[in-house]
Amino acid sequence: MASPTLLWFRDDLRLADNPALRAAVDRGEPIIAVFVLDEDSPGIRPFGGAARWWLHHSLESLGARLREHGVSLVLRRGPADPVIRDLVADTNAGAVFWNRRYGGAARAVDAGIKSALRAEGVEVASFAGSLLHEPWTVTTGSGTHYSVFTPFWRSCLALPAPRAPLPEPRELSGLQSAAASDALNDWSLLPTAPDWAAGLRDTWEPGEPAARRRLHEFLLDDLPSYDRARDEPSAGATSFLSPRLRWGELSPFTVWDKAVDVEGAGGFLSEIGWREFAWHTLYHFPDLATKNLRSEFDAFPWPPLDPSHLEAWQYGNTGVPLVDAGMRELWHTGFMHNRVRMVTASFLIKNLMIDWRLGEEWFWDTLVDADDASNPFNWQWVAGSGADAAPYFRVFNPELQAKKFDPARLYISQWAADAPTDPIVDLGETRKAALNAYDVVKRSPRK
Ligand code: FAD
Protein backbone atom coordinates (compact mmCIF):
# COMPACT_ATOMS: atom_id res chain seq x y z
CA MET A 1 0.00 0.00 0.00
CA ALA A 2 1.31 3.45 -0.88
CA SER A 3 2.57 5.58 1.95
CA PRO A 4 2.47 9.00 0.32
CA THR A 5 4.83 11.86 1.05
CA LEU A 6 3.24 15.04 2.30
CA LEU A 7 5.08 18.01 0.83
CA TRP A 8 4.28 21.13 2.84
CA PHE A 9 4.77 24.35 0.86
CA ARG A 10 5.28 27.54 2.87
CA ASP A 11 7.60 30.38 1.74
CA ASP A 12 8.85 28.31 -1.19
CA LEU A 13 6.18 28.45 -3.88
CA ARG A 14 8.31 26.92 -6.65
CA LEU A 15 9.27 23.66 -8.29
CA ALA A 16 12.88 24.47 -9.25
CA ASP A 17 15.56 24.33 -6.57
CA ASN A 18 13.12 23.04 -4.02
CA PRO A 19 15.05 20.55 -1.86
CA ALA A 20 11.95 19.29 -0.02
CA LEU A 21 10.29 18.55 -3.35
CA ARG A 22 13.45 16.85 -4.60
CA ALA A 23 13.53 14.63 -1.52
CA ALA A 24 9.83 13.82 -1.93
CA VAL A 25 10.43 12.74 -5.53
CA ASP A 26 13.45 10.67 -4.49
CA ARG A 27 11.39 8.88 -1.84
CA GLY A 28 9.51 7.34 -4.73
CA GLU A 29 5.99 7.41 -3.25
CA PRO A 30 3.08 9.51 -4.50
CA ILE A 31 3.19 13.13 -3.40
CA ILE A 32 0.47 15.12 -1.69
CA ALA A 33 1.28 18.82 -1.88
CA VAL A 34 -0.30 21.07 0.73
CA PHE A 35 -0.33 24.75 1.65
CA VAL A 36 -1.79 25.77 5.00
CA LEU A 37 -3.13 29.27 5.54
CA ASP A 38 -2.15 29.54 9.19
CA GLU A 39 -3.29 32.72 10.89
CA ASP A 40 -3.98 31.02 14.17
CA SER A 41 -0.82 29.43 15.58
CA PRO A 42 0.62 31.35 18.51
CA GLY A 43 2.90 34.19 17.42
CA ILE A 44 2.36 33.69 13.68
CA ARG A 45 1.83 37.10 12.10
CA PRO A 46 -1.21 37.22 9.80
CA PHE A 47 -0.34 38.39 6.28
CA GLY A 48 -0.92 42.00 5.31
CA GLY A 49 -3.33 42.96 2.53
CA ALA A 50 -0.77 43.21 -0.29
CA ALA A 51 0.85 39.94 0.77
CA ARG A 52 -2.52 38.20 0.67
CA TRP A 53 -3.02 39.45 -2.86
CA TRP A 54 0.37 38.08 -3.92
CA LEU A 55 -0.19 34.79 -2.12
CA HIS A 56 -3.49 34.19 -3.92
CA HIS A 57 -1.91 34.55 -7.33
CA SER A 58 1.25 32.70 -6.50
CA LEU A 59 -0.75 29.74 -5.17
CA GLU A 60 -2.86 29.80 -8.30
CA SER A 61 0.29 29.61 -10.39
CA LEU A 62 1.87 26.87 -8.26
CA GLY A 63 -1.35 24.87 -8.30
CA ALA A 64 -1.51 25.05 -12.09
CA ARG A 65 2.11 23.95 -12.47
CA LEU A 66 1.66 21.04 -10.07
CA ARG A 67 -1.48 19.96 -11.95
CA GLU A 68 0.55 19.73 -15.15
CA HIS A 69 2.59 17.10 -13.29
CA GLY A 70 -0.50 15.28 -12.06
CA VAL A 71 -0.23 16.58 -8.50
CA SER A 72 -3.01 18.58 -6.93
CA LEU A 73 -2.28 21.30 -4.39
CA VAL A 74 -4.36 20.74 -1.28
CA LEU A 75 -5.32 23.97 0.48
CA ARG A 76 -6.18 23.90 4.16
CA ARG A 77 -6.75 26.66 6.64
CA GLY A 78 -6.16 26.76 10.39
CA PRO A 79 -3.39 26.26 12.94
CA ALA A 80 -0.72 24.21 11.15
CA ASP A 81 -0.16 21.64 13.89
CA PRO A 82 -3.57 19.95 13.90
CA VAL A 83 -4.08 20.62 10.18
CA ILE A 84 -0.91 18.81 9.14
CA ARG A 85 -1.35 16.00 11.62
CA ASP A 86 -4.94 15.39 10.54
CA LEU A 87 -3.88 15.36 6.92
CA VAL A 88 -1.17 12.81 7.67
CA ALA A 89 -3.72 10.60 9.44
CA ASP A 90 -6.36 10.98 6.70
CA THR A 91 -3.98 10.19 3.84
CA ASN A 92 -1.86 7.60 5.60
CA ALA A 93 1.23 9.65 4.70
CA GLY A 94 4.48 7.97 5.69
CA ALA A 95 6.63 11.08 5.46
CA VAL A 96 6.33 14.85 5.72
CA PHE A 97 8.92 17.11 4.09
CA TRP A 98 9.33 20.89 4.15
CA ASN A 99 11.89 23.65 3.66
CA ARG A 100 12.85 25.42 6.86
CA ARG A 101 11.51 28.67 8.29
CA TYR A 102 13.52 30.84 10.64
CA GLY A 103 11.13 33.06 12.63
CA GLY A 104 10.70 32.15 16.29
CA ALA A 105 6.97 31.32 16.17
CA ALA A 106 7.28 29.39 12.91
CA ARG A 107 10.16 27.35 14.28
CA ALA A 108 8.17 26.50 17.39
CA VAL A 109 5.24 25.31 15.24
CA ASP A 110 7.51 23.22 13.04
CA ALA A 111 9.39 21.68 15.97
CA GLY A 112 6.09 20.71 17.62
CA ILE A 113 4.80 19.02 14.48
CA LYS A 114 8.09 17.29 13.87
CA SER A 115 8.31 15.71 17.30
CA ALA A 116 4.62 14.72 17.40
CA LEU A 117 4.78 13.03 14.00
CA ARG A 118 8.06 11.31 14.71
CA ALA A 119 6.56 9.91 17.91
CA GLU A 120 3.86 8.38 15.68
CA GLY A 121 6.49 6.80 13.46
CA VAL A 122 6.14 9.25 10.56
CA GLU A 123 9.34 10.26 8.81
CA VAL A 124 9.85 14.05 9.00
CA ALA A 125 12.66 15.92 7.28
CA SER A 126 13.35 19.61 6.79
CA PHE A 127 15.65 21.20 4.24
CA ALA A 128 17.55 24.42 3.59
CA GLY A 129 15.86 26.23 0.73
CA SER A 130 15.39 29.87 1.66
CA LEU A 131 18.78 31.11 2.85
CA LEU A 132 22.26 30.60 1.43
CA HIS A 133 23.60 29.91 4.90
CA GLU A 134 21.68 28.49 7.83
CA PRO A 135 21.74 31.18 10.53
CA TRP A 136 23.48 28.96 13.10
CA THR A 137 26.34 28.18 10.71
CA VAL A 138 27.59 31.77 10.55
CA THR A 139 29.37 32.49 13.80
CA THR A 140 32.07 34.83 15.04
CA GLY A 141 35.47 33.57 16.18
CA SER A 142 34.06 33.29 19.69
CA GLY A 143 31.07 31.27 18.51
CA THR A 144 28.42 33.98 18.87
CA HIS A 145 26.21 35.50 16.20
CA TYR A 146 27.04 38.66 14.27
CA SER A 147 25.56 42.07 14.92
CA VAL A 148 27.54 43.97 12.28
CA PHE A 149 27.00 43.35 8.56
CA THR A 150 30.53 43.62 7.12
CA PRO A 151 32.14 40.89 9.24
CA PHE A 152 28.97 38.80 8.89
CA TRP A 153 29.17 38.93 5.12
CA ARG A 154 32.91 38.38 5.10
CA SER A 155 32.35 35.30 7.17
CA CYS A 156 29.61 34.08 4.78
CA LEU A 157 31.91 34.57 1.81
CA ALA A 158 34.59 32.50 3.54
CA LEU A 159 32.21 29.55 4.03
CA PRO A 160 31.97 26.85 1.36
CA ALA A 161 30.19 28.33 -1.69
CA PRO A 162 26.40 27.97 -1.75
CA ARG A 163 25.32 24.71 -3.35
CA ALA A 164 24.28 24.60 -7.00
CA PRO A 165 20.51 24.96 -7.51
CA LEU A 166 18.53 21.77 -8.07
CA PRO A 167 16.75 21.36 -11.38
CA GLU A 168 12.98 21.17 -11.49
CA PRO A 169 12.04 17.49 -11.15
CA ARG A 170 10.57 15.97 -14.31
CA GLU A 171 8.75 13.06 -12.80
CA LEU A 172 6.23 13.79 -10.11
CA SER A 173 3.38 11.53 -9.25
CA GLY A 174 0.48 12.70 -7.18
CA LEU A 175 -2.49 11.17 -5.55
CA GLN A 176 -5.46 12.70 -7.31
CA SER A 177 -8.23 13.58 -4.91
CA ALA A 178 -6.36 12.00 -2.02
CA ALA A 179 -7.46 14.78 0.24
CA ALA A 180 -10.15 17.40 0.16
CA SER A 181 -9.02 20.94 -0.51
CA ASP A 182 -10.48 24.35 0.27
CA ALA A 183 -11.27 26.46 -2.78
CA LEU A 184 -8.70 29.26 -3.08
CA ASN A 185 -11.44 31.82 -3.68
CA ASP A 186 -13.09 30.90 -0.40
CA TRP A 187 -10.02 32.22 1.42
CA SER A 188 -10.92 35.75 0.26
CA LEU A 189 -7.29 36.77 -0.09
CA LEU A 190 -8.16 39.28 -2.81
CA PRO A 191 -9.66 42.63 -1.87
CA THR A 192 -13.22 43.15 -3.05
CA ALA A 193 -14.96 46.03 -1.31
CA PRO A 194 -13.13 48.11 -2.34
CA ASP A 195 -10.89 46.38 -4.86
CA TRP A 196 -7.71 48.39 -4.33
CA ALA A 197 -5.47 45.97 -6.22
CA ALA A 198 -5.63 47.46 -9.75
CA GLY A 199 -2.15 48.97 -9.37
CA LEU A 200 -0.76 45.65 -8.15
CA ARG A 201 -2.27 43.84 -11.13
CA ASP A 202 -0.74 46.40 -13.49
CA THR A 203 2.68 46.03 -11.87
CA TRP A 204 3.17 42.36 -11.09
CA GLU A 205 2.65 38.85 -12.35
CA PRO A 206 3.17 36.57 -9.37
CA GLY A 207 4.38 32.99 -9.85
CA GLU A 208 7.55 31.07 -10.60
CA PRO A 209 7.57 31.40 -14.42
CA ALA A 210 7.38 35.22 -14.25
CA ALA A 211 10.00 35.24 -11.50
CA ARG A 212 12.43 33.32 -13.68
CA ARG A 213 11.77 35.64 -16.60
CA ARG A 214 12.47 38.69 -14.41
CA LEU A 215 15.74 37.20 -13.16
CA HIS A 216 16.85 36.57 -16.72
CA GLU A 217 15.90 40.07 -17.81
CA PHE A 218 17.63 41.67 -14.82
CA LEU A 219 20.87 39.80 -15.44
CA LEU A 220 20.88 40.84 -19.05
CA ASP A 221 19.59 44.41 -18.91
CA ASP A 222 20.10 45.86 -15.43
CA LEU A 223 22.87 44.13 -13.54
CA PRO A 224 25.64 45.81 -15.56
CA SER A 225 24.44 49.26 -14.43
CA TYR A 226 23.22 48.19 -10.98
CA ASP A 227 26.00 49.77 -8.90
CA ARG A 228 25.73 53.08 -10.73
CA ALA A 229 21.95 53.40 -10.90
CA ARG A 230 20.56 51.40 -7.96
CA ASP A 231 19.98 54.48 -5.82
CA GLU A 232 17.94 56.35 -8.42
CA PRO A 233 14.29 55.57 -7.88
CA SER A 234 13.26 56.52 -11.41
CA ALA A 235 15.86 54.31 -13.09
CA GLY A 236 14.15 50.93 -12.57
CA ALA A 237 17.69 49.58 -12.26
CA THR A 238 17.25 47.18 -9.36
CA SER A 239 16.15 43.59 -9.66
CA PHE A 240 12.57 43.83 -8.30
CA LEU A 241 13.20 40.31 -7.05
CA SER A 242 12.25 40.96 -3.41
CA PRO A 243 8.71 39.56 -3.64
CA ARG A 244 10.05 36.62 -5.64
CA LEU A 245 12.50 35.82 -2.85
CA ARG A 246 9.95 36.55 -0.15
CA TRP A 247 7.48 34.00 -1.54
CA GLY A 248 10.20 31.64 -2.65
CA GLU A 249 9.23 31.75 -6.32
CA LEU A 250 12.99 31.96 -6.80
CA SER A 251 15.53 30.57 -4.37
CA PRO A 252 18.55 32.61 -3.33
CA PHE A 253 20.68 29.70 -4.60
CA THR A 254 19.32 30.23 -8.11
CA VAL A 255 19.92 33.98 -7.94
CA TRP A 256 23.41 33.44 -6.57
CA ASP A 257 24.29 30.83 -9.15
CA LYS A 258 23.24 33.03 -12.06
CA ALA A 259 24.85 36.24 -10.78
CA VAL A 260 28.03 35.13 -9.06
CA ASP A 261 30.20 34.90 -12.15
CA VAL A 262 28.96 38.14 -13.69
CA GLU A 263 31.65 40.79 -13.55
CA GLY A 264 30.76 43.61 -11.19
CA ALA A 265 27.96 41.69 -9.44
CA GLY A 266 29.50 42.11 -5.96
CA GLY A 267 27.29 45.05 -4.99
CA PHE A 268 24.12 43.21 -5.96
CA LEU A 269 25.25 40.04 -4.20
CA SER A 270 25.95 41.93 -1.02
CA GLU A 271 22.30 43.08 -1.05
CA ILE A 272 21.38 39.40 -1.06
CA GLY A 273 23.79 39.36 1.91
CA TRP A 274 21.67 41.98 3.70
CA ARG A 275 18.69 39.71 3.28
CA GLU A 276 20.69 36.90 4.88
CA PHE A 277 21.77 39.23 7.68
CA ALA A 278 18.16 40.26 8.38
CA TRP A 279 17.17 36.59 8.78
CA HIS A 280 20.28 35.88 10.83
CA THR A 281 19.24 38.72 13.13
CA LEU A 282 15.63 37.51 13.38
CA TYR A 283 16.79 33.98 14.13
CA HIS A 284 18.76 35.25 17.12
CA PHE A 285 16.27 37.95 18.10
CA PRO A 286 12.75 36.59 17.43
CA ASP A 287 11.00 39.71 18.79
CA LEU A 288 12.50 41.92 16.09
CA ALA A 289 9.12 43.36 15.00
CA THR A 290 8.09 44.47 18.47
CA LYS A 291 11.18 45.13 20.59
CA ASN A 292 14.12 47.45 20.15
CA LEU A 293 17.15 45.33 19.48
CA ARG A 294 19.21 47.90 21.37
CA SER A 295 17.36 48.11 24.63
CA GLU A 296 18.57 51.65 25.43
CA PHE A 297 16.04 52.80 22.81
CA ASP A 298 13.27 51.70 25.19
CA ALA A 299 13.91 55.05 26.88
CA PHE A 300 13.10 57.03 23.73
CA PRO A 301 10.55 59.71 24.68
CA TRP A 302 8.00 59.26 21.86
CA PRO A 303 5.53 62.14 22.04
CA PRO A 304 1.78 61.38 22.01
CA LEU A 305 0.73 60.15 18.57
CA ASP A 306 -0.84 62.69 16.22
CA PRO A 307 -3.07 60.43 14.08
CA SER A 308 -3.41 63.10 11.38
CA HIS A 309 0.37 63.02 10.86
CA LEU A 310 0.41 59.24 10.63
CA GLU A 311 -2.40 59.32 8.10
CA ALA A 312 -0.74 62.04 6.03
CA TRP A 313 2.38 59.86 5.87
CA GLN A 314 0.47 56.68 5.01
CA TYR A 315 -1.36 58.20 2.06
CA GLY A 316 1.40 60.46 0.78
CA ASN A 317 0.01 63.81 1.87
CA THR A 318 2.89 65.21 3.93
CA GLY A 319 3.77 68.00 1.50
CA VAL A 320 7.33 66.62 1.26
CA PRO A 321 7.61 65.52 -2.37
CA LEU A 322 9.98 62.54 -2.14
CA VAL A 323 8.15 61.16 0.89
CA ASP A 324 4.76 61.54 -0.77
CA ALA A 325 6.02 60.01 -4.01
CA GLY A 326 7.32 56.96 -2.13
CA MET A 327 4.17 56.45 -0.08
CA ARG A 328 2.03 56.75 -3.19
CA GLU A 329 4.21 54.31 -5.10
CA LEU A 330 3.77 51.90 -2.21
CA TRP A 331 0.01 52.31 -2.07
CA HIS A 332 -0.35 51.89 -5.81
CA THR A 333 2.11 49.07 -6.52
CA GLY A 334 2.83 47.30 -3.22
CA PHE A 335 6.51 48.22 -3.65
CA MET A 336 8.84 51.11 -2.94
CA HIS A 337 12.38 51.76 -4.04
CA ASN A 338 14.96 51.05 -1.32
CA ARG A 339 16.40 54.57 -1.07
CA VAL A 340 12.89 55.98 -0.77
CA ARG A 341 11.98 53.36 1.86
CA MET A 342 14.86 54.76 3.92
CA VAL A 343 13.77 58.36 3.38
CA THR A 344 10.08 57.75 4.16
CA ALA A 345 10.97 55.70 7.25
CA SER A 346 13.39 58.34 8.51
CA PHE A 347 10.76 61.05 7.97
CA LEU A 348 8.17 59.12 9.99
CA ILE A 349 10.52 58.33 12.86
CA LYS A 350 12.61 61.47 13.04
CA ASN A 351 10.55 64.32 11.59
CA LEU A 352 7.12 63.16 12.68
CA MET A 353 8.55 61.43 15.80
CA ILE A 354 6.26 58.45 15.34
CA ASP A 355 7.35 55.09 16.75
CA TRP A 356 9.02 52.91 14.10
CA ARG A 357 6.66 50.07 14.94
CA LEU A 358 3.70 51.96 13.44
CA GLY A 359 5.61 52.46 10.22
CA GLU A 360 6.64 48.83 10.19
CA GLU A 361 3.01 47.79 10.52
CA TRP A 362 1.97 49.98 7.60
CA PHE A 363 4.70 48.54 5.39
CA TRP A 364 3.72 45.06 6.58
CA ASP A 365 0.19 45.67 5.32
CA THR A 366 1.08 47.35 2.04
CA LEU A 367 4.30 45.74 0.73
CA VAL A 368 4.12 42.68 -1.51
CA ASP A 369 7.60 41.71 -0.27
CA ALA A 370 6.91 42.21 3.47
CA ASP A 371 8.62 39.49 5.43
CA ASP A 372 9.18 38.70 9.10
CA ALA A 373 12.87 39.57 8.97
CA SER A 374 13.62 42.24 6.36
CA ASN A 375 10.80 44.60 7.28
CA PRO A 376 11.40 44.98 11.03
CA PHE A 377 15.17 44.66 10.52
CA ASN A 378 15.23 47.64 8.15
CA TRP A 379 12.85 49.71 10.25
CA GLN A 380 15.13 49.20 13.22
CA TRP A 381 18.08 50.00 10.99
CA VAL A 382 16.58 53.39 10.12
CA ALA A 383 15.45 54.00 13.71
CA GLY A 384 18.97 53.38 14.97
CA SER A 385 17.74 50.73 17.39
CA GLY A 386 18.74 47.73 15.28
CA ALA A 387 21.72 45.65 14.20
CA ASP A 388 24.51 47.62 12.50
CA ALA A 389 21.97 50.43 12.27
CA ALA A 390 22.30 53.90 10.85
CA PRO A 391 23.10 56.10 13.84
CA TYR A 392 19.99 57.83 15.17
CA PHE A 393 21.49 61.26 14.62
CA ARG A 394 21.67 60.57 10.89
CA VAL A 395 18.40 62.18 9.83
CA PHE A 396 17.80 61.90 6.10
CA ASN A 397 16.98 65.27 4.60
CA PRO A 398 14.27 64.40 2.05
CA GLU A 399 14.94 67.55 0.02
CA LEU A 400 18.67 66.84 -0.33
CA GLN A 401 17.93 63.19 -1.04
CA ALA A 402 15.58 64.23 -3.84
CA LYS A 403 18.20 66.58 -5.30
CA LYS A 404 20.82 63.87 -5.23
CA PHE A 405 18.86 60.83 -6.35
CA ASP A 406 15.97 62.30 -8.34
CA PRO A 407 17.61 65.43 -9.79
CA ALA A 408 15.25 65.70 -12.78
CA ARG A 409 12.30 64.98 -10.44
CA LEU A 410 11.17 62.13 -12.68
CA TYR A 411 10.18 59.91 -9.78
CA ILE A 412 8.47 62.76 -7.94
CA SER A 413 6.48 63.79 -10.98
CA GLN A 414 5.49 60.20 -11.69
CA TRP A 415 4.04 59.61 -8.22
CA ALA A 416 3.44 62.93 -6.50
CA ALA A 417 2.55 65.41 -9.23
CA ASP A 418 -0.71 66.34 -7.49
CA ALA A 419 0.47 65.98 -3.88
CA PRO A 420 0.25 68.90 -1.45
CA THR A 421 3.27 71.20 -1.46
CA ASP A 422 3.08 72.66 2.02
CA PRO A 423 5.05 70.44 4.46
CA ILE A 424 3.07 69.38 7.54
CA VAL A 425 6.16 69.92 9.71
CA ASP A 426 9.28 72.06 9.51
CA LEU A 427 12.14 69.76 8.54
CA GLY A 428 14.84 71.72 10.38
CA GLU A 429 12.94 72.18 13.63
CA THR A 430 11.73 68.60 13.81
CA ARG A 431 15.26 67.40 13.13
CA LYS A 432 16.46 69.36 16.15
CA ALA A 433 13.65 68.03 18.33
CA ALA A 434 14.51 64.47 17.30
CA LEU A 435 18.14 64.97 18.22
CA ASN A 436 17.14 66.36 21.62
CA ALA A 437 14.95 63.32 22.23
CA TYR A 438 17.85 61.11 21.24
CA ASP A 439 19.94 62.63 24.04
CA VAL A 440 17.67 60.74 26.46
CA VAL A 441 18.59 57.47 24.75
CA LYS A 442 22.27 58.34 24.86
CA ARG A 443 22.07 58.88 28.60
CA SER A 444 20.17 55.65 29.13
CA PRO A 445 22.36 52.66 30.06
CA ARG A 446 22.40 49.66 27.75
CA LYS A 447 20.77 46.70 29.54
P1 FAD B 1 17.74 44.87 -5.20
O1 FAD B 1 18.49 46.13 -4.98
O2 FAD B 1 17.71 44.32 -6.56
O3 FAD B 1 18.36 43.80 -4.19
C1 FAD B 1 18.34 42.40 -4.43
C2 FAD B 1 17.70 41.68 -3.27
O4 FAD B 1 18.46 41.86 -2.10
C3 FAD B 1 16.32 42.18 -2.93
O5 FAD B 1 15.36 41.61 -3.76
C4 FAD B 1 16.19 41.76 -1.47
O6 FAD B 1 15.82 40.39 -1.37
C5 FAD B 1 17.61 41.89 -0.96
N1 FAD B 1 17.80 43.19 -0.28
C6 FAD B 1 18.21 44.36 -0.82
N2 FAD B 1 18.33 45.31 0.13
C7 FAD B 1 17.96 44.71 1.31
C8 FAD B 1 17.87 45.15 2.65
N3 FAD B 1 18.19 46.41 3.02
N4 FAD B 1 17.45 44.28 3.59
C9 FAD B 1 17.12 43.00 3.27
N5 FAD B 1 17.21 42.53 2.02
C10 FAD B 1 17.61 43.36 1.05
N6 FAD B 1 12.99 44.11 1.78
C11 FAD B 1 12.20 43.02 1.74
O7 FAD B 1 12.49 42.08 1.01
N7 FAD B 1 11.07 42.94 2.51
C12 FAD B 1 10.69 43.94 3.34
O8 FAD B 1 9.67 43.82 4.04
C13 FAD B 1 11.49 45.12 3.38
N8 FAD B 1 11.14 46.18 4.17
C14 FAD B 1 11.96 47.30 4.20
C15 FAD B 1 11.62 48.36 5.04
C16 FAD B 1 12.43 49.50 5.10
C17 FAD B 1 12.07 50.62 6.04
C18 FAD B 1 13.59 49.57 4.30
C19 FAD B 1 14.49 50.78 4.37
C20 FAD B 1 13.94 48.52 3.47
C21 FAD B 1 13.14 47.36 3.41
N9 FAD B 1 13.47 46.26 2.58
C22 FAD B 1 12.67 45.15 2.57
C23 FAD B 1 14.77 46.22 1.88
C24 FAD B 1 14.82 46.77 0.45
O9 FAD B 1 14.23 48.03 0.40
C25 FAD B 1 14.15 45.85 -0.56
O10 FAD B 1 14.60 44.52 -0.41
C26 FAD B 1 14.46 46.31 -1.99
O11 FAD B 1 14.06 47.64 -2.18
C27 FAD B 1 13.76 45.40 -2.97
O12 FAD B 1 13.98 45.85 -4.27
P2 FAD B 1 14.83 44.97 -5.30
O13 FAD B 1 14.39 43.55 -5.25
O14 FAD B 1 14.78 45.66 -6.61
O15 FAD B 1 16.28 45.09 -4.63
Boltz pocket constraint, residues with backbone or C-beta under 6 A from the ligand:
constraints:
  - pocket:
      binder: B
      contacts: [[A, 230], [A, 238], [A, 239], [A, 240], [A, 241], [A, 242], [A, 243], [A, 245], [A, 246], [A, 268], [A, 271], [A, 272], [A, 273], [A, 274], [A, 275], [A, 276], [A, 278], [A, 336], [A, 337], [A, 338], [A, 339], [A, 341], [A, 342], [A, 345], [A, 363], [A, 367], [A, 369], [A, 370], [A, 371], [A, 374], [A, 375], [A, 376], [A, 378], [A, 379], [A, 382]]
      max_distance: 6.0
